[in-house]
Amino acid sequence: MGRLMTLATCSLNQWAMDFSGNKARIIESIKRAKSAGATLRVGPELEITGYGCLDHFLEGDTFLHSWEMMAQIIEDPICQDIVCDVGIPVRHRNVRYNCRVIFYNKKILLIRPKQFLANDGNYREMRYFTPWSKERYLEDYYLEETVRNITGQRVVPFGDAIISTLDTAFAAETCEELFTSNAPHIHQGLDGCEIFTNSSGSHFEIRKIMTRLTLMTEATRLSKGVYLYSNQKGCDGDRLYYDGCSMIIVNGKCVAQGSQFSLDDVEVVTATVDIEEVRSARFAPSRGIQAQNQQPYPRIEADVALSEPKSGPSPIDLGPSEPISIQAHSPPEEIALCPALWLWDYLRRVGVAGFFIPLSGGIDSCATSVIVFSMCRLVHQAVHSTTIHPATKSQVIADCLDALTALFTTVTSFTPRFRLHGGSPAENLALQNIQARLRMVIAYLWAQLLPTVRQRPGGGALLVLGSANVDEQLRGYLTKYDCSSADINPIGGISKTDLKSFIAYASKAFDLPVLDEFLDATPTAELEPITESYVQSDEADMGMTYAELSVFGRLRKVYKLGPWGMYERLLYSWGKPVPEDQKSMAEGKEGKGVDAVGQQTVGSTPESADASHLINPRGLSPREIRDKVLRFFHFFQINRHKATILPPGLHLEEYSPEDNRFDLRPFLYPSVWTGWAAGKIDRHVKELEEKKTR
């Protein structure tokens, strides 16, 4: 047998519960893989159903239709003469599993259930599936009639095994298993497995990609072998965007990489590998001793040679693929691409006429608009629409506000006034809130009727886009049922700091110099009257800066700290004097009490990115730190009820306060000021102050 073999992985833009569409994309990927001369094709996790089916995985119909699609794939003439690894949910002995079905020429070789399920963050796999806990063990699976009639098999192997071909051996692991300390590929490799497939439903987060890529390269840097990584791509029906980036890695070096963001529904990545390179790299005697002691896996014999393609170019003609440099986007590029493609998938799948964006004039709605602009650039469509001049829109809102105020005065004989005009805090807040809500009412009116006014063929409506960033949601700095209550929110997972970086990037990359005007403008809700001497400031209203909010959010969610833990942690980072070499930069940009929020560089880990938010100490006293921490938790808790009604926002940030699935918290809290944690902090502050005065 030969030593060269062409292998294929792919990224598919699957849609939850779109059985026919998902099947078509799977078959198309197999067709492209064969055309490239590949003899093994691996696809994303749960690709037949789409990964994000959620509670549909509890329904019998989902399993029935999955096998009906699998039968059609196995039988399709295109899917012959190539080993295929396809993701599907399976019920075995009345237990639901997340599985891979590996088949060749109308014969199922193995059904491999997932052993370690993702069950944190956005993932709830144990709500739907049970992990397979029987390592290196096989059972009989009785096939459904629809598949049995095609394969001629009554039972097939179900469990944890290695497949031996005529010229190599390969095995599967699934997504989360790669992220575990004792990953299956370690033991599979020690038992002689040379090719590993990994099928994933891994969603995007800003700066997350290098963590994933590092894990994949390290998987074979020590164990040696060929690693085929496949990931879903696109929006498959909820708040997540799966960012593809399928790869093929040989002995820790990348030889093929797919795109992280693209408009293609089907992307196939192939590479020709020399399997002898794996065998030569495993020469170390110490590895040999460990391999001898490795408990053996059951072996499935497959009468196929991966080095002998039945179609496409010969691997000998292609030659081994050379190592390449791994490519990763910067955070501003990620923001320009990911939300834009998520919006495009949403738009084309929901079938509406377009988007409507309520513009406040601030950087948030500006960023939402630029993301839509980025989407239009990506799909090469010119967007031509008539717009109402902002001054006209502002006048409409002002007229409505005056009318509502007059109505309130008629009924109550009381005229509410803004703070600037001598009104109380309650009056000021009420007038701001009604103005914010009027914006949204008018936005929905225009969004529903503009396509009719423009006589658009087919009518339709526009989706209203929100512009509340992740820090405002964390603090609760928004009005219930205002512009935060849009249909969807593309920037709901982006921090204010990252939005500024994105606008600075877009100004140059998209040749939009007007965006520079937003970078130095005071962040403002523009809900109070503006005079020559007064402009409403978000940070002044909130009592904290956006930079501080990023730190609080990361410590709360990522580091899992409550009030006491956060106070204790910040004593060490914010309580030290500012070094002289950092003082001028800190004071010049933000002033005392504000630290710079760090950015992750390509190749750094999430931990280093988190810590970078804490490495610029600021010389605050324990009491100042106490006040900031308790003030943050006070507003987080009293405003938590607002998180329950926020529109779906694209998940992009690891400290997102999103209430639907990622950050589950009560929305009724006791007062933080009188709680046990606050008392403990107060006692500690008092002790430190007394020590200082001695």
C-alpha positions as CSV (number, residue, x, y, z in Angstrom):
1,M,0.0,0.0,0.0
2,G,1.1,3.6,-0.6
3,R,2.2,6.0,2.0
4,L,0.5,9.1,0.6
5,M,-3.2,9.8,1.1
6,T,-5.5,12.8,0.5
7,L,-7.9,13.6,3.3
8,A,-10.7,16.1,3.6
9,T,-12.5,18.0,6.3
10,C,-15.2,20.7,5.8
11,S,-17.1,23.6,7.3
12,L,-20.9,23.6,6.5
13,N,-23.3,26.4,7.1
14,Q,-26.0,24.1,8.6
15,W,-29.4,25.4,9.9
16,A,-31.1,23.7,12.9
17,M,-33.9,21.5,11.8
18,D,-33.3,22.1,8.1
19,F,-33.0,18.4,7.3
20,S,-33.2,18.6,3.5
21,G,-30.9,21.6,3.3
22,N,-28.4,20.1,5.7
23,K,-28.4,16.8,3.7
24,A,-27.8,18.7,0.4
25,R,-24.8,20.5,1.9
26,I,-23.4,17.2,3.3
27,I,-23.6,15.5,-0.1
28,E,-22.1,18.5,-1.8
29,S,-19.1,18.4,0.6
30,I,-18.6,14.7,-0.1
31,K,-18.7,15.4,-3.9
32,R,-16.1,18.1,-3.6
33,A,-13.9,15.9,-1.4
34,K,-14.0,13.1,-3.9
35,S,-13.2,15.6,-6.7
36,A,-10.0,16.5,-4.8
37,G,-9.0,12.8,-4.6
38,A,-9.9,12.5,-0.9
39,T,-10.6,9.0,0.5
40,L,-11.8,10.2,4.0
41,R,-14.2,13.0,4.6
42,V,-15.1,14.3,8.1
43,G,-18.0,16.8,8.8
44,P,-19.1,19.0,11.7
45,E,-20.8,17.9,14.9
46,L,-24.5,16.9,14.5
47,E,-24.4,18.1,10.9
48,I,-27.6,16.3,9.9
49,T,-29.7,18.2,12.3
50,G,-27.6,21.3,12.8
51,Y,-25.9,21.7,16.2
52,G,-28.3,24.3,17.7
53,C,-31.6,22.3,17.8
54,L,-31.7,22.7,21.6
55,D,-34.9,21.0,23.0
56,H,-35.8,19.6,19.6
57,F,-33.2,16.9,20.6
58,L,-35.8,15.7,23.1
59,E,-38.3,14.9,20.3
60,G,-38.6,11.5,18.6
61,D,-39.2,13.2,15.2
62,T,-35.7,14.6,15.3
63,F,-34.1,11.2,15.6
64,L,-36.5,9.7,13.0
65,H,-35.8,12.4,10.4
66,S,-32.1,12.2,11.1
67,W,-32.0,8.5,10.1
68,E,-34.1,9.2,7.1
69,M,-31.6,11.7,5.9
70,M,-28.7,9.4,6.8
71,A,-30.3,6.7,4.6
72,Q,-30.4,9.0,1.6
73,I,-26.8,10.1,2.1
74,I,-25.6,6.5,2.4
75,E,-27.5,5.5,-0.7
76,D,-26.5,8.5,-2.9
77,P,-24.2,7.5,-5.7
78,I,-22.0,10.5,-4.9
79,C,-21.2,9.1,-1.5
80,Q,-19.6,5.9,-2.7
81,D,-15.9,5.0,-2.8
82,I,-15.1,7.4,0.1
83,V,-15.1,6.9,3.8
84,C,-17.5,9.3,5.4
85,D,-17.7,10.5,9.0
86,V,-21.1,12.2,9.5
87,G,-22.6,13.7,12.7
88,I,-26.1,12.6,13.9
89,P,-28.1,12.2,17.1
90,V,-28.8,8.6,17.9
91,R,-31.1,6.8,20.4
92,H,-29.5,3.5,21.6
93,R,-31.4,1.4,24.1
94,N,-33.6,4.4,24.9
95,V,-30.6,6.6,25.7
96,R,-29.9,9.7,23.5
97,Y,-26.3,10.1,22.3
98,N,-24.4,12.7,20.2
99,C,-22.8,10.4,17.6
100,R,-20.6,10.0,14.6
101,V,-21.7,7.5,11.9
102,I,-18.7,6.3,9.9
103,F,-19.6,4.4,6.7
104,Y,-18.1,3.2,3.4
105,N,-19.9,2.0,0.3
106,K,-23.4,1.6,1.9
107,K,-22.0,-0.2,5.0
108,I,-21.9,1.4,8.4
109,L,-18.5,0.7,10.0
110,L,-19.1,2.2,13.4
111,I,-21.4,4.5,15.4
112,R,-19.2,6.4,17.8
113,P,-21.0,8.2,20.7
114,K,-19.5,11.3,22.3
115,Q,-17.7,10.6,25.6
116,F,-17.4,14.0,27.2
117,L,-20.2,16.5,26.7
118,A,-19.9,20.3,26.6
119,N,-22.0,21.6,29.5
120,D,-20.8,25.1,30.4
121,G,-21.2,28.6,29.0
122,N,-23.6,28.4,26.1
123,Y,-23.5,24.6,26.0
124,R,-26.2,22.4,27.6
125,E,-25.5,19.0,25.9
126,M,-26.3,17.0,29.0
127,R,-29.8,18.4,28.9
128,Y,-30.3,16.4,25.6
129,F,-27.6,13.6,25.6
130,T,-25.9,11.2,27.8
131,P,-22.1,10.8,27.6
132,W,-20.8,7.4,26.6
133,S,-18.8,6.2,29.7
134,K,-17.8,2.7,28.5
135,E,-14.2,3.3,27.2
136,R,-12.8,0.9,24.6
137,Y,-16.1,-1.1,24.6
138,L,-18.6,-2.0,21.8
139,E,-22.2,-2.9,21.8
140,D,-24.6,-4.0,19.0
141,Y,-26.8,-1.2,17.6
142,Y,-30.0,-2.4,15.8
143,L,-30.4,-0.3,12.7
144,E,-33.6,1.5,11.8
145,E,-35.5,-0.1,8.9
146,T,-34.9,2.9,6.6
147,V,-31.1,2.3,6.8
148,R,-31.3,-1.5,7.2
149,N,-32.9,-1.8,3.8
150,I,-30.0,0.0,2.2
151,T,-27.0,-1.4,4.1
152,G,-28.3,-4.9,4.5
153,Q,-27.0,-4.8,8.1
154,R,-29.2,-5.6,11.0
155,V,-26.7,-4.7,13.7
156,V,-23.6,-2.5,13.6
157,P,-20.9,-1.7,16.2
158,F,-21.8,1.1,18.7
159,G,-19.1,2.4,21.0
160,D,-15.5,3.4,21.4
161,A,-13.2,1.8,18.8
162,I,-10.5,2.4,16.2
163,I,-11.1,1.7,12.6
164,S,-8.3,-0.2,10.8
165,T,-8.0,0.2,7.1
166,L,-5.7,-1.7,4.8
167,D,-3.0,0.9,5.2
168,T,-3.6,2.9,8.4
169,A,-5.9,3.3,11.4
170,F,-8.2,6.2,12.3
171,A,-10.5,7.1,15.2
172,A,-12.9,9.9,16.1
173,E,-13.2,12.4,18.9
174,T,-15.9,15.1,19.1
175,C,-15.4,18.8,20.0
176,E,-15.3,19.0,23.8
177,E,-13.2,15.9,24.0
178,L,-10.3,17.8,22.5
179,F,-10.6,20.4,25.4
180,T,-10.3,17.8,28.2
181,S,-7.1,17.0,30.1
182,N,-7.2,13.3,29.2
183,A,-8.4,13.5,25.6
184,P,-9.2,10.3,23.7
185,H,-6.6,11.0,21.0
186,I,-3.9,10.5,23.6
187,H,-4.8,6.9,24.2
188,Q,-5.9,6.2,20.6
189,G,-2.5,7.4,19.5
190,L,-0.7,5.1,22.0
191,D,-2.7,2.2,20.6
192,G,-1.5,2.8,17.1
193,C,-4.1,5.2,15.7
194,E,-2.5,7.4,13.1
195,I,-5.4,9.7,12.0
196,F,-7.8,11.5,14.3
197,T,-11.0,13.2,13.3
198,N,-12.6,15.9,15.3
199,S,-16.1,17.1,14.5
200,S,-17.1,20.3,16.3
201,G,-19.9,22.7,16.9
202,S,-17.6,25.4,18.3
203,H,-19.0,28.9,18.4
204,F,-17.1,32.2,18.0
205,E,-15.9,34.5,20.7
206,I,-13.6,37.5,20.3
207,R,-10.0,36.3,20.8
208,K,-11.0,32.6,21.2
209,I,-9.7,31.2,17.9
210,M,-6.1,30.9,19.0
211,T,-7.0,28.9,22.0
212,R,-8.7,26.4,19.8
213,L,-5.9,26.4,17.2
214,T,-3.3,25.9,19.9
215,L,-5.2,22.9,21.3
216,M,-5.3,21.3,17.8
217,T,-1.7,21.7,17.1
218,E,-0.6,20.5,20.5
219,A,-2.8,17.4,20.2
220,T,-0.4,16.0,17.6
221,R,2.8,17.8,18.6
222,L,3.2,15.3,21.5
223,S,1.2,12.3,20.3
224,K,2.1,12.7,16.7
225,G,-0.4,11.9,14.0
226,V,-2.8,13.5,11.5
227,Y,-5.6,15.6,12.9
228,L,-8.7,16.5,10.8
229,Y,-10.8,19.2,12.4
230,S,-14.2,20.1,11.1
231,N,-16.4,22.8,12.5
232,Q,-19.9,24.2,11.7
233,K,-20.1,27.7,10.3
234,G,-22.7,30.5,10.3
235,C,-25.9,31.2,12.3
236,D,-27.9,28.1,12.6
237,G,-30.8,29.6,14.5
238,D,-29.9,31.4,17.7
239,R,-27.4,33.8,19.3
240,L,-24.3,31.9,18.3
241,Y,-22.1,32.1,15.2
242,Y,-20.0,29.0,14.4
243,D,-16.7,30.2,12.9
244,G,-15.5,27.3,10.8
245,C,-11.7,27.4,10.4
246,S,-11.5,23.6,9.6
247,M,-7.9,22.4,9.6
248,I,-5.6,19.5,8.9
249,I,-2.6,19.2,11.1
250,V,0.3,16.7,10.8
251,N,2.6,16.2,13.8
252,G,1.8,19.6,15.2
253,K,2.1,21.5,12.0
254,C,-0.8,22.9,10.0
255,V,-0.9,21.8,6.4
256,A,-4.4,23.1,5.4
257,Q,-6.7,25.8,7.0
258,G,-10.2,26.8,6.0
259,S,-11.6,30.3,6.4
260,Q,-12.9,31.5,9.7
261,F,-15.5,33.7,8.1
262,S,-17.0,33.3,4.6
263,L,-20.2,33.4,2.7
264,D,-19.8,29.9,1.3
265,D,-22.3,27.4,2.6
266,V,-19.9,24.6,1.8
267,E,-16.2,24.8,2.3
268,V,-14.0,21.7,1.8
269,V,-10.4,21.6,3.0
270,T,-8.1,18.9,1.7
271,A,-4.4,17.9,2.2
272,T,-2.2,15.1,1.0
273,V,-0.2,13.6,3.9
274,D,2.6,11.1,4.1
275,I,1.6,8.6,6.8
276,E,5.2,7.5,7.2
277,E,6.0,10.9,8.7
278,V,3.7,9.9,11.6
279,R,5.4,6.5,12.1
280,S,8.9,8.0,11.9
281,A,8.0,10.7,14.5
282,R,6.8,8.1,17.0
283,F,10.3,6.6,17.4
284,A,11.0,7.7,21.0
285,P,11.6,4.7,23.3
286,S,9.8,6.4,26.1
287,R,6.7,6.6,24.0
288,G,7.1,2.9,23.0
289,I,7.0,1.9,26.7
290,Q,3.8,3.9,27.2
291,A,2.3,2.3,24.1
292,Q,3.0,-1.2,25.3
293,N,1.1,-0.5,28.5
294,Q,-1.9,1.2,26.7
295,Q,-5.1,-0.9,27.0
296,P,-6.1,-1.9,23.5
297,Y,-9.1,-0.5,21.7
298,P,-11.5,-2.8,19.8
299,R,-10.7,-2.7,16.1
300,I,-13.1,-2.4,13.2
301,E,-11.7,-3.9,10.1
302,A,-12.4,-1.8,6.9
303,D,-11.6,-3.3,3.5
304,V,-10.4,0.0,2.1
305,A,-7.1,1.7,1.5
306,L,-7.0,5.4,2.1
307,S,-4.0,5.7,-0.2
308,E,-5.9,4.5,-3.2
309,P,-8.6,7.0,-4.3
310,K,-11.2,5.7,-6.8
311,S,-11.7,9.2,-8.3
312,G,-9.9,12.6,-8.4
313,P,-6.2,13.2,-8.7
314,S,-3.7,10.6,-7.3
315,P,-1.9,11.6,-4.1
316,I,1.3,10.6,-5.8
317,D,0.7,13.3,-8.4
318,L,-0.3,15.8,-5.7
319,G,2.6,15.2,-3.3
320,P,2.6,15.9,0.4
321,S,1.1,19.2,1.5
322,E,3.7,21.6,3.0
323,P,3.2,23.2,6.4
324,I,1.6,26.7,6.4
325,S,1.4,29.5,8.8
326,I,-1.8,29.6,10.8
327,Q,-3.9,32.7,10.0
328,A,-6.0,34.5,12.6
329,H,-7.9,37.8,12.5
330,S,-7.3,40.7,14.8
331,P,-10.2,41.6,17.2
332,P,-11.4,44.5,15.1
333,E,-11.4,42.3,12.0
334,E,-13.4,39.7,13.9
335,I,-16.0,42.3,14.8
336,A,-16.1,43.5,11.2
337,L,-16.7,40.0,9.9
338,C,-18.6,37.8,12.5
339,P,-21.6,40.0,13.2
340,A,-21.9,40.9,9.5
341,L,-22.1,37.3,8.5
342,W,-24.5,36.5,11.4
343,L,-26.8,39.3,10.2
344,W,-26.6,38.0,6.6
345,D,-27.6,34.5,7.6
346,Y,-30.4,35.8,9.7
347,L,-31.7,38.2,7.0
348,R,-31.7,35.6,4.2
349,R,-33.2,32.9,6.3
350,V,-36.0,34.9,8.0
351,G,-37.0,36.4,4.6
352,V,-37.5,40.0,5.5
353,A,-36.8,43.0,3.3
354,G,-33.8,44.4,5.2
355,F,-32.7,46.1,8.4
356,F,-33.8,49.3,10.2
357,I,-31.3,51.0,12.6
358,P,-32.4,53.7,15.0
359,L,-29.5,56.1,15.0
360,S,-28.7,58.0,18.2
361,G,-25.6,59.6,17.0
362,G,-23.3,57.7,19.4
363,I,-20.6,55.2,18.7
364,D,-22.9,52.2,19.5
365,S,-25.5,52.8,16.8
366,C,-22.6,53.9,14.6
367,A,-20.9,50.5,15.1
368,T,-24.2,48.7,14.3
369,S,-24.5,50.7,11.0
370,V,-20.8,49.9,10.1
371,I,-21.4,46.2,10.7
372,V,-24.3,46.3,8.3
373,F,-22.1,48.2,5.9
374,S,-19.5,45.4,6.3
375,M,-22.2,42.9,5.5
376,C,-23.2,44.7,2.3
377,R,-19.5,44.7,1.3
378,L,-19.2,41.0,1.9
379,V,-22.3,40.1,-0.1
380,H,-21.4,42.5,-2.9
381,Q,-24.8,44.2,-2.8
382,A,-25.4,47.9,-3.2
383,V,-27.8,49.1,-0.6
384,H,-29.8,52.1,-1.8
385,S,-32.4,53.5,0.5
386,T,-34.0,56.9,1.1
387,T,-33.5,58.1,4.6
388,I,-35.0,60.8,6.8
389,H,-32.6,63.5,7.9
390,P,-31.7,63.1,11.6
391,A,-32.9,66.6,12.4
392,T,-36.3,65.6,11.0
393,K,-36.4,62.4,13.1
394,S,-35.3,64.3,16.2
395,Q,-38.1,66.8,15.7
396,V,-40.7,64.0,15.3
397,I,-39.5,62.5,18.7
398,A,-39.5,66.0,20.3
399,D,-43.1,66.6,19.1
400,C,-44.2,63.2,20.5
401,L,-42.5,64.0,23.8
402,D,-44.2,67.4,24.1
403,A,-47.6,65.8,23.3
404,L,-47.1,63.1,26.0
405,T,-45.8,65.6,28.5
406,A,-48.9,67.8,27.9
407,L,-51.2,64.8,28.3
408,F,-49.5,64.0,31.7
409,T,-49.9,67.7,32.8
410,T,-53.6,67.8,31.8
411,V,-54.3,64.7,33.9
412,T,-52.2,65.4,36.9
413,S,-51.6,69.2,36.8
414,F,-47.9,68.5,37.1
415,T,-45.3,69.4,34.5
416,P,-42.2,67.2,34.6
417,R,-38.9,68.9,33.8
418,F,-35.4,67.8,32.9
419,R,-32.7,68.1,35.6
420,L,-31.1,70.9,33.5
421,H,-34.4,72.9,33.9
422,G,-34.7,72.3,37.6
423,G,-36.5,69.0,37.6
424,S,-36.0,66.2,40.2
425,P,-34.1,63.0,39.5
426,A,-37.4,61.2,39.1
427,E,-38.7,63.7,36.6
428,N,-35.4,63.7,34.7
429,L,-35.3,59.9,34.5
430,A,-39.0,59.6,33.4
431,L,-38.5,62.1,30.6
432,Q,-35.4,60.3,29.4
433,N,-37.2,57.0,29.4
434,I,-40.2,58.1,27.5
435,Q,-38.0,59.7,24.9
436,A,-36.0,56.5,24.5
437,R,-39.2,54.5,24.2
438,L,-40.6,56.8,21.6
439,R,-37.5,56.2,19.5
440,M,-38.3,52.5,19.4
441,V,-42.1,53.0,18.8
442,I,-41.3,55.2,15.8
443,A,-38.5,52.8,14.6
444,Y,-41.0,49.9,14.5
445,L,-43.5,52.0,12.6
446,W,-41.0,52.9,10.0
447,A,-39.6,49.4,9.8
448,Q,-43.0,47.9,9.1
449,L,-44.2,50.5,6.6
450,L,-41.1,51.7,4.7
451,P,-41.1,48.7,2.3
452,T,-44.7,49.5,1.5
453,V,-44.0,53.2,1.0
454,R,-41.2,52.3,-1.4
455,Q,-43.5,49.8,-3.2
456,R,-41.0,47.0,-2.7
457,P,-42.1,43.9,-4.7
458,G,-43.4,41.3,-2.3
459,G,-43.7,43.9,0.5
460,G,-42.2,42.6,3.7
461,A,-40.9,44.5,6.7
462,L,-37.5,45.5,8.1
463,L,-35.8,43.9,11.1
464,V,-35.1,46.5,13.8
465,L,-31.5,46.3,15.0
466,G,-30.5,47.2,18.6
467,S,-27.3,49.0,19.7
468,A,-26.8,48.2,23.4
469,N,-23.2,47.0,24.1
470,V,-22.2,44.3,26.6
471,D,-21.1,46.8,29.2
472,E,-24.3,48.7,29.3
473,Q,-26.2,45.4,29.6
474,L,-24.0,44.4,32.5
475,R,-24.5,47.7,34.3
476,G,-28.2,47.9,33.3
477,Y,-27.6,51.3,31.8
478,L,-30.5,51.1,29.4
479,T,-34.2,51.9,29.3
480,K,-36.6,49.0,29.3
481,Y,-38.5,48.8,26.0
482,D,-36.4,51.5,24.3
483,C,-33.9,50.8,21.5
484,S,-32.6,47.9,23.5
485,S,-35.9,46.1,22.6
486,A,-35.1,45.6,19.0
487,D,-35.6,42.4,17.0
488,I,-31.9,41.4,17.3
489,N,-28.8,43.1,18.6
490,P,-25.5,42.5,16.6
491,I,-23.3,44.4,19.2
492,G,-24.9,42.9,22.3
493,G,-21.7,40.9,23.0
494,I,-19.1,43.6,22.3
495,S,-17.5,45.8,24.9
496,K,-17.3,49.6,24.5
497,T,-13.5,49.4,24.3
498,D,-13.7,46.8,21.5
499,L,-16.3,48.9,19.7
500,K,-13.9,51.9,19.7
501,S,-11.1,49.7,18.3
502,F,-13.5,48.4,15.6
503,I,-14.5,52.0,14.5
504,A,-10.9,53.0,14.4
505,Y,-10.1,50.0,12.2
506,A,-13.2,50.5,10.0
507,S,-12.3,54.1,9.4
508,K,-9.2,53.0,7.5
509,A,-10.2,49.6,6.2
510,F,-13.5,50.7,4.8
511,D,-12.3,54.2,3.8
512,L,-14.8,56.0,6.0
513,P,-12.9,58.9,7.6
514,V,-16.1,60.3,9.0
515,L,-15.9,57.5,11.7
516,D,-13.0,59.3,13.3
517,E,-15.4,61.9,14.7
518,F,-17.0,59.2,16.9
519,L,-13.7,58.2,18.6
520,D,-13.2,61.2,20.7
521,A,-16.8,62.1,21.3
522,T,-18.2,61.8,24.8
523,P,-20.3,58.7,25.1
524,T,-23.8,59.9,25.7
525,A,-27.4,58.6,25.6
526,E,-28.5,62.1,24.3
527,L,-31.7,61.9,26.3
528,E,-31.2,65.2,28.2
529,P,-31.2,68.7,26.6
530,I,-27.7,69.7,25.3
531,T,-26.4,73.2,26.0
532,E,-23.1,74.9,25.3
533,S,-22.0,74.1,28.8
534,Y,-23.6,70.6,29.3
535,V,-23.5,67.3,27.4
536,Q,-25.0,64.2,29.1
537,S,-22.2,61.7,29.8
538,D,-22.8,58.0,30.1
539,E,-19.8,57.4,32.4
540,A,-20.9,60.3,34.7
541,D,-24.4,58.9,34.8
542,M,-23.3,55.4,35.5
543,G,-20.8,56.3,38.2
544,M,-18.1,54.2,36.6
545,T,-16.2,54.1,33.3
546,Y,-16.5,51.6,30.5
547,A,-13.0,50.4,31.1
548,E,-13.9,49.6,34.7
549,L,-17.0,47.8,33.6
550,S,-14.9,45.5,31.4
551,V,-12.8,44.7,34.4
552,F,-15.8,44.1,36.7
553,G,-17.5,42.0,34.1
554,R,-14.5,39.8,33.5
555,L,-13.9,39.3,37.2
556,R,-17.5,38.5,37.9
557,K,-18.1,36.0,35.0
558,V,-14.8,34.6,33.9
559,Y,-13.0,34.6,37.2
560,K,-16.3,33.8,39.0
561,L,-15.8,36.3,41.8
562,G,-18.5,37.8,44.0
563,P,-18.2,41.2,45.9
564,W,-15.7,40.0,48.4
565,G,-13.5,38.1,45.9
566,M,-13.5,41.0,43.5
567,Y,-12.6,43.5,46.2
568,E,-9.8,41.2,47.4
569,R,-8.5,40.8,43.9
570,L,-8.6,44.5,43.0
571,L,-6.7,45.4,46.2
572,Y,-3.6,43.8,44.7
573,S,-4.0,45.4,41.3
574,W,-5.7,48.7,41.8
575,G,-4.3,49.4,45.3
576,K,-0.7,49.7,44.3
577,P,0.9,53.0,43.3
578,V,1.0,53.6,39.6
579,P,4.5,53.1,38.2
580,E,6.1,56.2,36.9
581,D,6.4,54.8,33.3
582,Q,2.6,54.1,33.3
583,K,1.4,57.2,35.1
584,S,1.6,59.7,32.2
585,M,-0.2,57.3,29.9
586,A,-3.0,56.5,32.4
587,E,-3.5,60.1,33.4
588,G,-3.3,61.3,29.8
589,K,-5.9,58.9,28.6
590,E,-8.4,58.4,31.4
591,G,-7.2,60.0,34.6
592,K,-6.9,58.5,38.1
593,G,-9.3,55.6,38.8
594,V,-9.2,54.2,35.2
595,D,-7.0,51.4,34.0
596,A,-6.3,50.5,30.4
597,V,-8.2,47.4,29.2
598,G,-5.7,45.0,27.5
599,Q,-6.1,43.3,24.2
600,Q,-5.2,39.7,23.5
601,T,-2.5,39.2,20.9
602,V,-2.5,36.3,18.5
603,G,-1.2,33.2,20.2
604,S,-2.0,34.4,23.8
605,T,-4.4,32.5,26.0
606,P,-7.7,33.7,27.5
607,E,-6.0,33.7,30.9
608,S,-3.4,36.1,29.8
609,A,-6.0,38.2,28.1
610,D,-8.0,38.3,31.3
611,A,-5.0,39.2,33.4
612,S,-4.1,42.1,31.1
613,H,-7.2,43.9,32.4
614,L,-5.6,43.9,35.8
615,I,-1.9,44.7,35.2
616,N,-2.2,48.5,35.2
617,P,-2.5,49.4,38.9
618,R,-3.9,52.7,39.9
619,G,-3.1,53.6,43.5
620,L,-6.6,53.5,44.9
621,S,-7.3,53.3,48.6
622,P,-9.1,50.2,50.0
623,R,-12.2,52.4,50.6
624,E,-12.2,53.7,47.0
625,I,-12.0,50.1,45.8
626,R,-14.7,49.1,48.2
627,D,-17.0,51.9,46.9
628,K,-16.4,51.0,43.2
629,V,-17.0,47.2,43.7
630,L,-20.2,47.6,45.8
631,R,-21.5,50.3,43.5
632,F,-21.0,47.9,40.5
633,F,-22.8,45.0,42.2
634,H,-25.6,47.4,43.4
635,F,-26.4,48.4,39.9
636,F,-25.9,45.0,38.4
637,Q,-28.4,43.5,40.9
638,I,-31.1,46.2,40.8
639,N,-31.1,46.2,37.0
640,R,-30.8,42.5,36.5
641,H,-34.5,42.3,35.6
642,K,-33.8,44.2,32.4
643,A,-31.7,41.3,31.1
644,T,-34.8,39.2,31.0
645,I,-36.4,41.2,28.2
646,L,-33.3,42.0,26.0
647,P,-33.5,41.0,22.4
648,P,-31.4,38.2,21.1
649,G,-27.8,39.4,20.8
650,L,-24.9,37.8,19.0
651,H,-22.7,36.1,21.6
652,L,-19.2,37.5,21.3
653,E,-17.7,38.1,24.7
654,E,-16.8,35.7,27.5
655,Y,-18.1,37.9,30.2
656,S,-21.5,38.5,28.5
657,P,-24.4,38.9,31.0
658,E,-26.9,37.4,28.6
659,D,-29.8,36.0,30.6
660,N,-31.1,33.4,28.1
661,R,-28.5,30.7,28.5
662,F,-25.0,32.0,29.1
663,D,-25.3,33.8,32.4
664,L,-28.1,32.5,34.5
665,R,-28.8,34.7,37.6
666,P,-31.8,35.7,39.8
667,F,-33.4,39.0,38.9
668,L,-34.5,39.8,42.5
669,Y,-31.6,40.4,44.9
670,P,-31.3,41.5,48.5
671,S,-29.5,44.8,48.9
672,V,-25.7,44.4,48.4
673,W,-25.1,47.3,50.8
674,T,-26.5,45.5,53.8
675,G,-25.4,42.0,52.8
676,W,-22.8,39.8,54.5
677,A,-20.2,40.4,51.8
678,A,-20.5,44.2,52.2
679,G,-20.1,43.9,56.0
680,K,-17.0,41.7,55.5
681,I,-15.5,44.2,53.1
682,D,-16.3,47.1,55.5
683,R,-14.6,45.3,58.4
684,H,-11.5,44.7,56.2
685,V,-11.3,48.3,55.0
686,K,-11.6,49.5,58.6
687,E,-8.7,47.1,59.7
688,L,-6.5,48.4,56.9
689,E,-7.3,52.1,57.7
690,E,-6.5,51.5,61.4
691,K,-3.2,49.8,60.6
692,K,-2.3,52.8,58.4
693,T,-2.9,55.3,61.2
694,R,-0.8,53.5,63.8
